[in-house]
């Protein structure tokens, strides 16, 4: 029994933001049905590498979710949704504004079927504004309206695409989970459902908490490599003799002192805590010193007990095998319905009562369609008639 057991969710989303959000909800025990088009597969399903019939990423993002293959453009498809929302009263969708309405399953229509419905929409720019219908991806939301990309690179160099999808996850998935759970709490108190408008650009814009607030209060525009935390000080990355890297975040005086002891020159602490020009002199010195030893030599020097905010830049394989990750059980083995299992990244929150649930890895489109319909009250004859109409994709042969 997960901590969210009892929540029932219909997930109409694809790609990353919505699926990551519903994965987290499913990990916490929610019953999630992924409503998938049988004729237009999720792009993530074909990401490399594949594990069996679906990609490793798809198997990860859609673990514990049952799949209902449903062509929403076919006559009768929306009636299936009207039936399901009697129980599956939380909706998450990621279409452009107005698409769910045109399909006949928008918030206003589903609210008629169930007034307590919670309807969460994730889009790039939100349900309103001049850009509401514009297509985009993570890199676009970070660059066009969030401001973050404008001061997240080295001077006189190109902005660098992030290795993780910040706007999709921090701007889409996480706010969606927060919004849905807040709406559930509100419904528990009042009996009211509601719609939730998640704009990935809005959410990423809100992440400018430190330097955006400074600009609004004093008109000081954040610039590349000029701030406390973006390379404008010695808070930065440093290359080793063998071209590996370490991160140095020793901002506070006690950590600065330990850093200077580590590099063998306690007198440098005056520069570490000094003015801008002193900071740059200290940064230059650190750059020279880190290049004098190999990655392994620095690791040995730091050891297990150094408490000064200096850490190695690990590749993903190294991170997976790091003692901290192992102690925190960050990798789990998730069963596959066709047999065997798949290693996946674990749910990140630890509750003292109910642990996360990992029921099965993501499955092919429509794997659970018949079971879901039977649970909703459909008899075998009606199910076959719906198959004959083609709303589930390929026609099911009668046994």
C-alpha positions as CSV (number, residue, x, y, z in Angstrom):
1,X,0.0,0.0,0.0
2,X,1.7,3.2,-1.2
3,X,1.1,6.5,0.5
4,X,-1.1,7.6,-2.5
5,X,-3.1,4.4,-2.7
6,X,-6.6,5.4,-3.7
7,X,-5.7,8.1,-6.2
8,X,-6.8,7.1,-9.7
9,X,-5.2,8.9,-12.6
10,X,-5.7,9.0,-16.4
11,X,-2.5,10.0,-18.1
12,X,-2.8,11.4,-21.6
13,X,0.7,12.7,-21.7
14,X,3.7,11.7,-23.8
15,X,7.5,12.3,-24.0
16,X,8.9,13.4,-20.6
17,X,7.1,16.0,-18.4
18,X,3.8,14.3,-17.9
19,X,5.1,10.8,-17.8
20,X,7.8,11.6,-15.2
21,X,5.1,13.3,-13.1
22,X,2.7,10.3,-13.2
23,X,5.7,7.9,-12.7
24,X,6.3,9.7,-9.3
25,X,2.6,9.4,-8.4
26,X,2.6,5.7,-9.4
27,X,5.7,5.1,-7.3
28,X,3.8,6.5,-4.4
29,X,0.9,4.1,-5.0
30,X,-1.5,5.9,-7.3
31,X,-3.3,3.8,-9.9
32,X,-2.3,5.3,-13.2
33,X,-3.8,4.4,-16.6
34,X,-1.7,5.6,-19.6
35,X,-4.2,6.4,-22.4
36,X,-2.2,5.9,-25.6
37,X,-2.9,6.3,-29.2
38,X,-2.6,2.9,-31.0
39,X,-1.8,4.7,-34.2
40,X,0.8,7.3,-33.1
41,X,3.3,6.0,-30.6
42,X,5.1,7.9,-28.0
43,X,8.5,9.0,-29.4
44,X,10.2,8.0,-26.2
45,X,9.2,4.4,-26.9
46,X,11.8,4.2,-29.6
47,X,14.7,5.9,-27.7
48,X,17.9,4.0,-27.8
49,X,18.7,1.6,-26.2
50,X,15.7,-0.7,-26.3
51,X,15.0,-3.4,-23.7
52,X,12.7,-5.9,-25.4
53,X,9.9,-4.1,-27.3
54,X,10.2,-0.7,-25.7
55,X,13.1,1.6,-24.9
56,X,14.8,1.6,-21.5
57,X,13.6,5.2,-21.0
58,X,10.0,4.2,-21.8
59,X,10.2,1.2,-19.4
60,X,11.4,3.5,-16.7
61,X,9.0,6.5,-17.2
62,X,6.0,4.2,-17.4
63,X,6.6,1.7,-14.7
64,X,3.6,0.6,-12.7
65,X,1.2,2.2,-15.3
66,X,-1.4,0.2,-17.1
67,X,-1.8,0.9,-20.8
68,X,-5.2,1.6,-22.5
69,X,-4.9,1.8,-26.3
70,X,-7.5,4.3,-27.4
71,X,-7.9,6.3,-30.6
72,X,-9.5,9.5,-29.2
73,X,-10.6,10.6,-32.7
74,X,-12.8,7.5,-33.2
75,X,-16.5,7.6,-32.4
76,X,-17.2,6.1,-29.0
77,X,-13.7,6.7,-27.6
78,X,-14.8,9.7,-25.5
79,X,-17.6,7.6,-24.0
80,X,-15.0,5.3,-22.6
81,X,-13.3,8.2,-21.0
82,X,-16.7,9.5,-19.6
83,X,-17.1,6.1,-18.0
84,X,-13.6,5.9,-16.6
85,X,-13.6,9.4,-15.0
86,X,-16.3,8.2,-12.6
87,X,-13.4,6.6,-10.7
88,X,-10.3,7.9,-12.4
89,X,-10.9,11.5,-11.4
90,X,-7.5,13.0,-11.9
91,X,-6.5,13.8,-15.5
92,X,-3.0,14.9,-16.7
93,X,-2.6,15.9,-20.3
94,X,0.1,17.5,-22.4
95,X,-1.6,18.6,-25.6
96,X,-1.6,22.1,-26.9
97,X,-4.4,24.3,-25.5
98,X,-7.8,23.4,-26.8
99,X,-7.0,19.9,-28.1
100,X,-8.7,18.0,-25.3
101,X,-11.8,20.3,-25.8
102,X,-11.9,19.5,-29.5
103,X,-11.7,15.8,-28.7
104,X,-14.7,16.2,-26.4
105,X,-12.8,15.4,-23.2
106,X,-11.8,18.8,-22.0
107,X,-12.1,20.0,-18.4
108,X,-15.6,21.5,-18.8
109,X,-17.0,18.3,-20.5
110,X,-15.4,15.9,-18.0
111,X,-16.6,18.1,-15.1
112,X,-20.1,17.4,-16.3
113,X,-19.4,13.7,-16.0
114,X,-17.7,14.1,-12.6
115,X,-17.8,17.5,-10.8
116,X,-14.9,16.5,-8.6
117,X,-12.5,16.0,-11.5
118,X,-8.9,17.4,-11.1
119,X,-7.6,18.3,-14.6
120,X,-3.9,19.1,-14.9
121,X,-2.6,20.5,-18.2
122,X,1.1,20.8,-18.9
123,X,2.2,23.0,-21.8
124,X,5.3,24.9,-22.8
125,X,3.8,28.4,-22.4
126,X,0.5,27.9,-20.6
127,X,-3.2,28.1,-21.5
128,X,-3.0,31.9,-22.1
129,X,-0.7,34.4,-23.7
130,X,0.5,35.1,-27.3
131,X,2.8,32.0,-27.3
132,X,0.2,29.5,-26.0
133,X,-0.1,27.6,-29.2
134,X,3.7,27.6,-30.1
135,X,5.6,24.4,-30.2
136,X,8.7,24.0,-28.1
137,X,11.1,21.8,-26.2
138,X,13.2,22.1,-23.1
139,X,15.9,24.1,-24.7
140,X,13.4,26.7,-26.0
141,X,11.7,27.2,-22.6
142,X,15.1,27.7,-21.0
143,X,16.1,30.3,-23.6
144,X,13.1,32.3,-24.8
145,X,11.3,33.3,-21.6
146,X,13.0,31.9,-18.5
147,X,16.2,34.0,-18.8
148,X,18.2,31.2,-17.2
149,X,20.1,30.3,-20.4
150,X,21.3,33.9,-20.8
151,X,23.6,33.7,-17.8
152,X,24.4,30.0,-17.7
153,X,27.5,29.8,-19.9
154,X,31.1,31.0,-20.2
155,X,31.7,34.5,-21.5
156,X,32.2,34.7,-25.2
157,X,31.1,31.1,-25.6
158,X,28.0,29.3,-26.7
159,X,25.3,28.3,-24.2
160,X,25.7,24.6,-23.5
161,X,22.6,22.2,-23.8
162,X,22.1,20.7,-20.4
163,X,22.6,17.0,-19.9
164,X,19.2,16.8,-18.0
165,X,16.0,18.4,-19.1
166,X,15.6,21.2,-16.6
167,X,12.4,22.8,-18.0
168,X,10.7,19.5,-18.6
169,X,11.3,18.1,-15.2
170,X,11.7,21.1,-12.8
171,X,9.3,23.2,-14.9
172,X,6.8,20.6,-15.9
173,X,6.9,17.3,-13.9
174,X,7.5,18.7,-10.4
175,X,5.0,21.5,-10.5
176,X,2.4,19.1,-11.9
177,X,2.9,16.7,-9.0
178,X,2.7,19.6,-6.5
179,X,-0.4,21.1,-8.2
180,X,-2.2,17.8,-8.3
181,X,-1.5,16.9,-4.7
182,X,-2.5,20.4,-3.6
183,X,-5.8,20.1,-5.6
184,X,-6.5,16.7,-4.0
185,X,-6.0,18.2,-0.5
186,X,-8.4,21.1,-1.5
187,X,-10.9,18.5,-2.8
188,X,-10.7,16.6,0.5
189,X,-11.6,19.7,2.4
190,X,-14.2,21.2,0.0
191,X,-15.4,18.5,-2.4
192,X,-14.4,20.8,-5.3
193,X,-12.4,19.7,-8.3
194,X,-10.5,22.2,-10.5
195,X,-8.3,22.6,-13.5
196,X,-4.5,23.2,-13.2
197,X,-2.5,25.2,-15.7
198,X,1.2,24.3,-15.7
199,X,3.4,26.3,-18.0
200,X,7.0,25.0,-18.1
201,X,8.2,28.4,-19.0
202,X,6.4,30.0,-16.0
203,X,7.9,27.4,-13.7
204,X,11.5,27.7,-15.0
205,X,11.1,31.5,-14.8
206,X,10.3,31.2,-11.1
207,X,13.6,29.4,-10.6
208,X,15.4,32.7,-11.1
209,X,15.0,33.1,-7.4
210,X,18.4,34.4,-6.5
211,X,19.3,36.7,-9.4
212,X,15.9,37.4,-10.9
213,X,14.9,38.9,-7.5
214,X,18.1,41.1,-7.6
215,X,17.2,42.4,-11.0
216,X,13.6,43.2,-10.0
217,X,14.7,45.0,-6.8
218,X,17.8,46.9,-8.1
219,X,17.8,46.6,-11.9
220,X,21.1,44.6,-11.8
221,X,20.9,42.3,-14.8
222,X,22.5,38.8,-14.3
223,X,25.3,38.2,-16.7
224,X,27.3,35.2,-17.8
225,X,30.2,34.2,-15.5
226,X,29.8,37.3,-13.3
227,X,27.8,36.1,-10.3
228,X,28.6,34.2,-7.1
229,X,27.3,30.9,-8.4
230,X,27.8,31.0,-12.2
231,X,31.6,31.2,-12.4
232,X,32.1,34.8,-11.4
233,X,34.0,33.6,-8.3
234,X,36.1,30.5,-7.4
235,X,32.8,28.6,-7.0
236,X,33.5,26.6,-10.2
237,X,34.9,23.5,-11.9
238,X,38.6,22.7,-12.1
239,X,40.5,20.5,-14.5
240,X,43.0,17.9,-13.2
241,X,46.3,16.9,-14.7
242,X,44.5,14.0,-16.6
243,X,41.6,16.2,-17.9
244,X,39.0,15.2,-15.3
245,X,37.2,17.7,-13.2
246,X,36.4,18.6,-9.6
247,X,33.7,21.0,-8.3
248,X,34.6,23.5,-5.7
249,X,31.8,25.2,-3.7
250,X,33.7,26.3,-0.6
251,X,31.9,29.6,-0.1
252,X,31.7,29.8,3.7
253,X,34.8,30.8,5.7
254,X,35.3,27.4,7.4
255,X,35.1,25.6,4.1
256,X,37.5,28.1,2.5
257,X,40.0,27.4,5.3
258,X,39.7,23.6,4.7
259,X,40.1,24.1,1.0
260,X,43.3,26.1,1.5
261,X,44.6,23.4,3.8
262,X,43.8,20.8,1.1
263,X,45.8,22.6,-1.6
264,X,48.6,23.2,0.9
265,X,48.6,27.0,1.3
266,X,46.6,28.4,4.2
267,X,47.6,31.9,3.4
268,X,45.4,31.8,0.3
269,X,42.3,32.0,2.6
270,X,42.7,35.8,2.5
271,X,42.1,35.8,-1.3
272,X,39.2,33.3,-1.0
273,X,37.2,35.6,1.1
274,X,38.4,38.8,-0.5
275,X,37.1,41.3,-3.1
276,X,36.3,40.5,-6.7
277,X,39.9,40.9,-7.8
278,X,41.1,38.7,-4.9
279,X,38.5,36.0,-5.9
280,X,39.8,36.0,-9.4
281,X,43.4,35.7,-8.2
282,X,42.4,32.8,-6.0
283,X,40.5,31.2,-8.9
284,X,43.6,31.4,-11.1
285,X,45.7,29.8,-8.3
286,X,43.2,27.0,-7.9
287,X,43.2,26.4,-11.6
288,X,47.0,26.0,-11.6
289,X,47.0,23.8,-8.4
290,X,44.3,21.3,-9.6
291,X,46.2,20.7,-12.8
292,X,49.2,19.5,-10.8
293,X,47.6,16.3,-9.7
294,X,45.6,13.6,-11.4
295,X,41.9,12.8,-10.7
296,X,42.9,9.8,-8.7
297,X,45.5,11.7,-6.7
298,X,42.9,14.4,-5.7
299,X,40.4,11.7,-4.8
300,X,43.0,10.1,-2.5
301,X,43.9,13.4,-1.0
302,X,40.3,14.3,-0.3
303,X,39.5,10.8,1.1
304,X,36.2,10.0,2.8
305,X,36.4,12.6,5.6
306,X,37.1,16.0,3.8
307,X,34.3,18.4,4.7
308,X,35.0,21.4,2.5
309,X,32.5,21.2,-0.4
310,X,34.9,19.8,-2.9
311,X,33.6,16.8,-5.0
312,X,34.7,14.9,-8.1
313,X,32.7,15.3,-11.3
314,X,31.6,11.7,-11.9
315,X,30.3,10.2,-15.1
316,X,26.9,8.4,-14.7
317,X,28.4,4.9,-14.4
318,X,30.6,6.2,-11.6
319,X,27.7,7.8,-9.9
320,X,25.7,4.6,-10.1
321,X,28.4,2.7,-8.2
322,X,29.2,5.5,-5.7
323,X,28.9,4.3,-2.1
324,X,26.5,7.1,-1.3
325,X,24.2,6.1,-4.1
326,X,24.4,2.4,-3.1
327,X,23.7,3.3,0.6
328,X,20.6,5.3,-0.5
329,X,19.5,2.4,-2.7
330,X,19.2,4.7,-5.8
331,X,19.0,1.8,-8.2
332,X,16.1,-0.7,-8.1
333,X,15.2,-3.8,-10.0
334,X,11.7,-3.5,-11.5
335,X,9.9,-6.7,-12.8
336,X,8.8,-6.9,-16.4
337,X,5.5,-8.5,-17.2
338,X,7.0,-10.6,-19.9
339,X,9.6,-12.0,-17.5
340,X,12.9,-10.8,-16.1
341,X,13.5,-7.4,-14.7
342,X,15.0,-4.0,-15.6
343,X,17.3,-1.9,-13.5
344,X,15.9,1.6,-13.0
345,X,16.4,4.8,-11.0
346,X,14.5,4.7,-7.7
347,X,11.9,7.1,-6.5
348,X,13.8,9.9,-4.7
349,X,11.7,10.5,-1.6
350,X,11.9,8.2,1.5
351,X,8.8,8.0,3.7
352,X,9.1,6.5,7.2
353,X,5.9,4.5,6.7
354,X,5.0,3.5,3.1
355,X,7.9,2.8,0.8
356,X,7.8,3.4,-3.0
357,X,6.2,0.7,-5.2
358,X,7.6,-0.7,-8.4
359,X,5.0,-3.0,-9.8
360,X,6.2,-3.5,-13.4
361,X,8.2,-1.8,-16.1
362,X,6.4,0.1,-18.9
363,X,4.5,-2.0,-21.4
364,X,3.4,-1.9,-25.0
365,X,0.4,0.1,-26.0
366,X,-3.0,-1.4,-25.1
367,X,-1.5,-4.2,-22.9
368,X,-4.3,-3.7,-20.3
369,X,-7.1,-2.4,-22.4
370,X,-9.5,-5.3,-21.9
371,X,-8.9,-5.6,-18.2
372,X,-9.5,-1.8,-17.7
373,X,-12.7,-2.0,-19.6
374,X,-14.0,-5.0,-17.7
375,X,-13.2,-3.2,-14.4
376,X,-15.2,-0.2,-15.7
377,X,-18.3,-2.4,-16.2
378,X,-18.0,-3.3,-19.9
379,X,-19.1,-6.9,-20.8
380,X,-17.2,-9.0,-23.4
381,X,-19.8,-8.4,-26.1
382,X,-19.5,-4.6,-25.8
383,X,-15.7,-4.7,-25.7
384,X,-15.7,-6.7,-28.9
385,X,-18.0,-4.2,-30.5
386,X,-15.6,-1.4,-29.6
387,X,-12.7,-3.3,-31.0
388,X,-14.8,-3.7,-34.2
389,X,-15.1,0.0,-34.4
390,X,-11.4,0.4,-34.3
391,X,-11.1,2.6,-31.3
392,X,-8.5,0.4,-29.8
393,X,-6.4,0.1,-33.0
394,X,-6.1,-3.3,-34.4
395,X,-9.2,-5.4,-34.4
396,X,-9.4,-8.0,-31.7
397,X,-10.3,-11.5,-32.9
398,X,-13.2,-13.2,-31.2
399,X,-12.2,-16.3,-29.3
